[in-house]
């Protein structure tokens, strides 16, 4: 959506007197996306063994408590009596989910899980071949729900928006009216007072939010951990070219252009920001390539942020003799692909490896230096109304719908 279109729509809604977000006690939420966000609905209506709270911390879900034994190789989960699911059923659903997602790069860090069993009616045991720190935040993802009772039920199935009705209870959350829509429409809806929360913003659609000039206190940024950079998709791309690509890119300029508060460049997957000066790096890249020119294809999403990023990277790489063209994210002939993922810190190396051609996350040596070109940390932004209490920025950009409270 063009910037001028966003501003016109905002003005139109304001003149029309669009209604507020707290209609009949509901909290109206816009999730940025192109299709219905099934993950958000599943997360709200079905528990995993564990889940994330509004600070991105692991808290009980279907499991009331857990223990990690045998130096991180044995996880024991005690299912809550009120969870509405048995341990054997939970173990079976987890095994099925692992099979479904065994080729999903986002869950490469779950590869060490060897066995999941319901050893009694209330105890699930999970055995690993090697320890995997940050395993629990991955098990809290919607892909690994096991059923059970949550605070929400779907009040209206299908379509967009979805009404999430709260189950009766002493501390029941407010009903949620959840829409999935493009960034421009979500921003317009928020600016007109028709919603109280917009989530799912990234570097790519941040320019759309900025053009609408929301109140500074409303535009909130998560200090997210994860990967933001380029994975190598062409396994035959020479190592010299890969190294030159990483050396020549001006990370400082890219991070500055994105303009997210506290956003820092990254020169390693672990988040280091140390590197020689740009002229030194460019000289090293030229020396590596020995004057040879190379043409590469870079898979990128469509959107204003991605176009700026591509333009800057293309300028940097052209200075050392590497010409580039942008191709679609699904293109099979891409040499690089832009990666923008939020993930727990200890899972980043397996994730980067799984996203890169010719890298096997099961190979511990491959995880030392996966073929990945870091740029910075992922950018995640939200628009939050002053009436919305308890919204908390966090490293996993987790904003559970059942923990939202409104003063409207």
C-alpha positions as CSV (number, residue, x, y, z in Angstrom):
1,X,0.0,0.0,0.0
2,X,1.4,3.4,-1.0
3,X,2.1,6.0,1.7
4,X,-0.4,8.5,0.3
5,X,-3.1,5.8,0.3
6,X,-2.5,5.1,4.0
7,X,-2.8,8.8,4.9
8,X,-6.0,9.2,2.9
9,X,-7.6,6.2,4.5
10,X,-6.6,7.4,8.0
11,X,-8.2,10.8,7.3
12,X,-11.3,9.2,5.9
13,X,-11.8,7.0,9.0
14,X,-11.3,9.8,11.3
15,X,-13.9,12.0,9.5
16,X,-16.3,9.1,9.5
17,X,-16.0,8.7,13.2
18,X,-15.0,5.0,13.2
19,X,-15.9,3.2,16.5
20,X,-13.4,2.4,19.3
21,X,-11.7,-0.9,19.8
22,X,-13.5,-1.9,23.0
23,X,-16.9,-2.8,21.4
24,X,-19.0,-4.7,24.0
25,X,-15.9,-5.3,26.1
26,X,-14.0,-6.9,23.3
27,X,-10.4,-6.1,22.4
28,X,-10.0,-5.6,18.7
29,X,-6.6,-7.0,17.5
30,X,-5.1,-6.8,14.0
31,X,-2.5,-9.4,13.2
32,X,-0.4,-8.4,10.1
33,X,-0.5,-11.1,7.4
34,X,-2.0,-12.0,4.1
35,X,-4.1,-15.0,5.3
36,X,-6.0,-16.0,8.4
37,X,-3.5,-16.5,11.2
38,X,-4.4,-20.0,12.3
39,X,-1.3,-20.1,14.6
40,X,-2.7,-17.3,16.7
41,X,-6.1,-19.0,16.9
42,X,-4.6,-22.3,17.8
43,X,-2.3,-20.7,20.5
44,X,-5.3,-19.0,22.0
45,X,-7.6,-22.1,22.1
46,X,-5.3,-25.0,22.7
47,X,-2.4,-25.5,25.2
48,X,1.1,-26.9,24.7
49,X,2.9,-28.6,27.4
50,X,4.3,-25.1,28.2
51,X,3.5,-21.7,26.9
52,X,4.9,-18.2,26.9
53,X,3.7,-15.3,29.0
54,X,3.6,-11.7,28.1
55,X,7.3,-11.3,29.0
56,X,8.4,-14.2,26.7
57,X,9.1,-16.5,29.6
58,X,8.1,-20.2,29.7
59,X,5.2,-20.9,32.0
60,X,3.0,-23.9,32.6
61,X,0.5,-25.0,30.0
62,X,-1.0,-28.5,30.0
63,X,2.0,-29.4,32.2
64,X,1.7,-28.0,35.7
65,X,5.5,-28.5,36.2
66,X,8.5,-30.1,34.7
67,X,12.1,-31.2,35.5
68,X,15.2,-31.5,33.4
69,X,17.4,-34.4,34.3
70,X,20.5,-36.3,33.2
71,X,22.4,-33.2,32.2
72,X,19.7,-32.0,29.8
73,X,18.9,-35.3,28.2
74,X,15.7,-36.2,30.0
75,X,12.6,-33.9,30.4
76,X,9.8,-35.0,32.7
77,X,6.4,-33.1,32.4
78,X,3.7,-33.6,35.0
79,X,0.3,-32.9,33.3
80,X,-2.1,-30.7,35.2
81,X,-5.1,-32.6,36.5
82,X,-7.4,-29.8,35.1
83,X,-5.7,-29.8,31.7
84,X,-8.3,-32.0,30.0
85,X,-5.7,-34.2,28.3
86,X,-3.9,-37.3,29.4
87,X,-0.2,-37.8,29.2
88,X,-0.4,-40.6,26.6
89,X,-2.6,-38.4,24.4
90,X,-0.2,-35.4,24.8
91,X,2.8,-37.6,24.0
92,X,1.1,-38.9,20.9
93,X,0.2,-35.5,19.6
94,X,3.7,-34.2,20.2
95,X,5.2,-37.2,18.2
96,X,2.8,-36.5,15.4
97,X,3.7,-32.8,15.4
98,X,7.4,-33.6,15.3
99,X,6.9,-35.9,12.3
100,X,4.9,-33.1,10.5
101,X,7.6,-30.6,11.1
102,X,10.8,-32.7,10.9
103,X,11.8,-30.8,7.7
104,X,10.8,-27.4,9.0
105,X,13.9,-25.3,9.5
106,X,12.2,-23.4,12.4
107,X,12.3,-26.5,14.4
108,X,15.8,-27.9,13.5
109,X,16.8,-27.5,17.1
110,X,14.2,-30.2,18.1
111,X,16.2,-32.7,16.1
112,X,17.9,-34.2,19.2
113,X,14.5,-35.4,20.5
114,X,14.6,-39.2,20.3
115,X,11.5,-40.3,22.1
116,X,8.4,-39.0,23.7
117,X,6.2,-41.3,25.9
118,X,3.3,-41.0,28.3
119,X,4.9,-43.1,31.0
120,X,1.8,-42.8,33.3
121,X,-1.6,-41.2,32.9
122,X,-0.1,-37.8,34.1
123,X,3.6,-38.0,33.2
124,X,5.2,-37.3,29.8
125,X,8.9,-38.2,29.4
126,X,11.0,-36.8,26.6
127,X,14.5,-38.2,25.8
128,X,17.2,-36.3,23.8
129,X,20.3,-37.6,22.1
130,X,22.2,-34.4,23.0
131,X,21.3,-31.4,25.3
132,X,19.4,-28.6,23.6
133,X,19.1,-25.3,25.5
134,X,16.0,-23.3,24.7
135,X,14.0,-26.4,23.8
136,X,11.1,-25.3,26.0
137,X,10.3,-22.0,24.1
138,X,10.0,-24.1,20.9
139,X,7.6,-26.5,22.5
140,X,5.5,-23.4,23.5
141,X,4.9,-22.7,19.8
142,X,1.4,-23.2,18.4
143,X,2.6,-26.1,16.2
144,X,3.1,-28.2,19.3
145,X,-0.2,-27.8,21.1
146,X,-1.5,-30.9,22.8
147,X,-5.1,-29.9,23.4
148,X,-6.6,-29.2,26.8
149,X,-8.6,-26.2,28.1
150,X,-7.5,-22.6,27.7
151,X,-9.2,-19.4,28.6
152,X,-10.7,-19.0,25.0
153,X,-13.1,-20.8,22.7
154,X,-13.8,-19.8,19.2
155,X,-17.1,-17.9,19.2
156,X,-17.3,-17.7,15.4
157,X,-15.6,-20.1,13.1
158,X,-14.1,-19.3,9.8
159,X,-13.9,-15.9,8.1
160,X,-12.1,-12.8,9.1
161,X,-12.4,-11.5,11.8
162,X,-12.5,-14.4,14.3
163,X,-14.3,-13.9,17.6
164,X,-12.5,-15.5,20.6
165,X,-14.9,-15.8,23.5
166,X,-13.6,-16.1,27.0
167,X,-14.7,-19.2,29.0
168,X,-16.5,-18.2,32.2
169,X,-14.1,-17.8,35.2
170,X,-13.1,-15.5,38.0
171,X,-10.2,-14.0,36.1
172,X,-11.5,-14.5,32.5
173,X,-9.8,-12.4,29.8
174,X,-11.8,-10.0,27.6
175,X,-13.1,-11.5,24.3
176,X,-10.8,-10.9,21.4
177,X,-11.9,-9.8,17.9
178,X,-9.0,-11.0,15.8
179,X,-8.4,-9.8,12.3
180,X,-5.6,-10.8,9.9
181,X,-4.9,-8.1,7.4
182,X,-2.3,-6.2,5.5
183,X,-0.1,-3.7,7.3
184,X,-1.7,-0.7,5.7
185,X,-5.3,-1.6,6.6
186,X,-4.2,-2.6,10.1
187,X,-2.5,0.7,10.7
188,X,-5.5,2.6,9.4
189,X,-7.8,0.7,11.7
190,X,-5.6,1.5,14.7
191,X,-5.2,5.1,13.8
192,X,-9.0,5.5,13.5
193,X,-9.5,4.0,17.0
194,X,-11.2,0.9,15.6
195,X,-8.6,-1.5,17.2
196,X,-6.4,-1.4,20.3
197,X,-3.5,-3.5,19.1
198,X,-1.6,-4.3,15.9
199,X,1.0,-7.1,16.1
200,X,3.3,-8.9,13.7
201,X,5.0,-5.8,12.3
202,X,8.5,-6.4,10.7
203,X,11.2,-4.3,9.1
204,X,9.5,-4.8,5.8
205,X,6.3,-3.0,6.7
206,X,7.7,-0.6,9.3
207,X,7.7,2.2,6.7
208,X,3.9,1.8,6.4
209,X,3.5,2.5,10.1
210,X,5.9,5.4,10.1
211,X,4.0,7.1,7.2
212,X,0.8,7.2,9.3
213,X,2.8,9.0,12.1
214,X,1.4,7.2,15.1
215,X,2.0,8.5,18.6
216,X,5.5,7.7,19.7
217,X,4.2,5.9,22.7
218,X,2.0,3.7,20.6
219,X,4.7,2.4,18.3
220,X,6.4,-0.3,20.4
221,X,9.4,-2.4,19.5
222,X,10.4,-5.9,20.8
223,X,14.2,-6.4,21.5
224,X,13.8,-9.6,19.6
225,X,16.4,-12.4,19.3
226,X,16.7,-14.3,16.0
227,X,18.2,-14.2,12.6
228,X,18.1,-11.3,10.1
229,X,20.4,-11.7,7.2
230,X,21.0,-13.9,4.1
231,X,21.2,-17.7,4.0
232,X,23.1,-19.3,1.3
233,X,20.7,-21.3,-0.9
234,X,23.2,-22.3,-3.7
235,X,25.5,-24.9,-2.1
236,X,27.9,-24.6,-5.1
237,X,28.4,-20.8,-4.5
238,X,32.2,-20.5,-4.0
239,X,33.4,-19.8,-0.4
240,X,35.3,-16.8,-1.7
241,X,32.1,-15.3,-3.1
242,X,30.2,-16.0,0.2
243,X,33.0,-14.3,2.2
244,X,33.1,-11.4,-0.1
245,X,29.4,-10.9,0.1
246,X,29.6,-10.8,3.9
247,X,32.7,-8.4,3.9
248,X,31.2,-5.9,1.5
249,X,27.8,-5.3,3.0
250,X,27.4,-2.0,4.9
251,X,25.5,-3.2,8.0
252,X,25.6,0.2,9.7
253,X,23.8,1.9,6.8
254,X,21.1,-0.9,6.6
255,X,20.4,-0.8,10.4
256,X,20.3,3.0,10.3
257,X,17.8,3.0,7.4
258,X,15.5,0.7,9.2
259,X,15.5,3.1,12.2
260,X,14.2,0.8,14.9
261,X,15.2,2.0,18.4
262,X,18.1,0.0,19.9
263,X,18.5,-2.0,16.7
264,X,22.2,-3.0,16.3
265,X,24.1,-4.7,13.5
266,X,25.3,-8.3,13.8
267,X,28.4,-9.7,12.3
268,X,27.9,-13.2,13.7
269,X,24.9,-15.4,14.5
270,X,25.6,-14.8,18.2
271,X,25.1,-11.1,17.7
272,X,28.6,-9.7,17.8
273,X,29.0,-6.2,16.2
274,X,32.8,-6.2,15.8
275,X,34.2,-5.9,12.3
276,X,36.9,-3.9,10.5
277,X,36.1,-0.6,8.8
278,X,34.1,-0.7,5.6
279,X,37.0,0.3,3.3
280,X,39.1,-2.4,4.8
281,X,36.4,-5.0,4.3
282,X,35.8,-3.9,0.7
283,X,39.6,-4.1,0.0
284,X,39.6,-7.7,1.4
285,X,36.6,-8.6,-0.7
286,X,38.2,-7.3,-3.9
287,X,41.4,-9.2,-3.1
288,X,39.4,-12.5,-2.5
289,X,37.7,-12.1,-5.9
290,X,40.9,-11.3,-7.8
291,X,39.0,-8.8,-10.1
292,X,36.5,-11.4,-11.2
293,X,32.8,-10.4,-11.5
294,X,29.9,-12.5,-10.3
295,X,26.2,-12.4,-10.8
296,X,23.9,-13.7,-8.0
297,X,20.1,-14.0,-7.4
298,X,18.7,-12.9,-4.1
299,X,15.3,-14.1,-2.9
300,X,13.4,-11.3,-1.1
301,X,9.9,-10.6,0.0
302,X,7.9,-7.8,-1.6
303,X,7.5,-4.6,0.4
304,X,9.0,-1.2,1.1
305,X,11.5,-2.3,3.7
306,X,12.8,-5.2,1.6
307,X,13.2,-2.9,-1.5
308,X,15.4,-0.5,0.5
309,X,17.4,-3.3,2.0
310,X,18.0,-4.8,-1.5
311,X,19.0,-1.5,-3.0
312,X,21.6,-0.9,-0.3
313,X,23.0,-4.4,-0.5
314,X,23.1,-4.3,-4.3
315,X,25.1,-1.0,-4.1
316,X,27.6,-2.5,-1.6
317,X,28.1,-5.7,-3.6
318,X,28.5,-3.8,-6.9
319,X,31.5,-2.0,-5.5
320,X,33.4,-5.3,-5.3
321,X,32.2,-6.7,-8.6
322,X,29.1,-8.7,-7.6
323,X,26.0,-7.8,-9.5
324,X,22.6,-9.0,-8.1
325,X,19.0,-9.4,-9.1
326,X,16.0,-9.7,-6.8
327,X,13.8,-12.9,-7.3
328,X,10.7,-14.2,-5.5
329,X,11.0,-15.9,-2.2
330,X,9.9,-19.2,-3.7
331,X,12.4,-19.0,-6.6
332,X,14.3,-22.3,-6.9
333,X,17.3,-20.7,-8.6
334,X,18.2,-18.2,-5.8
335,X,21.8,-18.0,-4.5
336,X,20.8,-16.2,-1.3
337,X,17.5,-15.8,0.5
338,X,16.6,-13.1,3.1
339,X,15.9,-14.6,6.5
340,X,13.9,-12.7,9.1
341,X,13.1,-15.0,12.0
342,X,12.5,-14.6,15.7
343,X,13.9,-17.6,17.7
344,X,15.5,-18.3,21.1
345,X,19.3,-17.6,21.2
346,X,20.5,-21.2,21.6
347,X,18.6,-22.4,18.5
348,X,20.0,-19.9,16.1
349,X,22.9,-22.0,14.8
350,X,20.7,-25.0,13.9
351,X,18.1,-22.6,12.4
352,X,20.7,-20.9,10.2
353,X,22.2,-24.2,9.1
354,X,18.7,-25.7,8.3
355,X,17.9,-22.6,6.1
356,X,21.2,-22.9,4.2
357,X,21.8,-25.4,1.4
358,X,24.3,-28.2,2.1
359,X,24.3,-27.7,5.8
360,X,23.1,-30.5,8.1
361,X,22.0,-29.4,11.6
362,X,22.8,-32.9,12.9
363,X,26.5,-32.2,12.1
364,X,27.9,-30.5,15.2
365,X,30.9,-29.2,13.2
366,X,28.5,-27.6,10.7
367,X,26.9,-25.6,13.5
368,X,30.1,-23.8,14.4
369,X,30.0,-21.6,11.3
370,X,26.8,-22.1,9.2
371,X,26.8,-20.5,5.7
372,X,24.8,-17.4,6.8
373,X,25.5,-13.7,6.3
374,X,24.1,-11.8,9.4
375,X,23.0,-8.2,9.1
376,X,21.3,-7.5,12.5
377,X,18.6,-8.7,14.8
378,X,15.0,-9.1,13.6
379,X,12.7,-6.1,13.9
380,X,9.3,-6.6,15.4
381,X,6.9,-3.8,16.1
382,X,3.4,-3.3,17.4
383,X,0.9,-0.5,17.7
384,X,-0.6,-0.4,21.2
385,X,-3.4,1.8,22.4
386,X,-2.9,3.7,25.7
387,X,-6.0,1.8,27.1
388,X,-4.3,-1.6,26.7
389,X,-2.7,-2.7,29.9
390,X,-0.1,-5.4,30.4
391,X,1.4,-5.3,26.9
392,X,5.1,-6.1,27.4
393,X,7.9,-6.0,24.8
394,X,10.1,-9.1,25.0
395,X,12.8,-11.0,23.2
396,X,10.5,-13.6,21.5
397,X,7.9,-11.0,20.5
398,X,5.3,-13.1,22.3
399,X,2.0,-11.3,23.0
400,X,-0.5,-13.9,24.3
401,X,-4.1,-12.8,23.6
402,X,-5.3,-14.2,27.0
403,X,-3.0,-11.8,28.8
404,X,-4.3,-8.5,27.3
405,X,-6.3,-6.2,29.5
406,X,-8.1,-3.0,28.4
407,X,-9.3,-0.1,30.5
408,X,-12.0,0.8,28.0
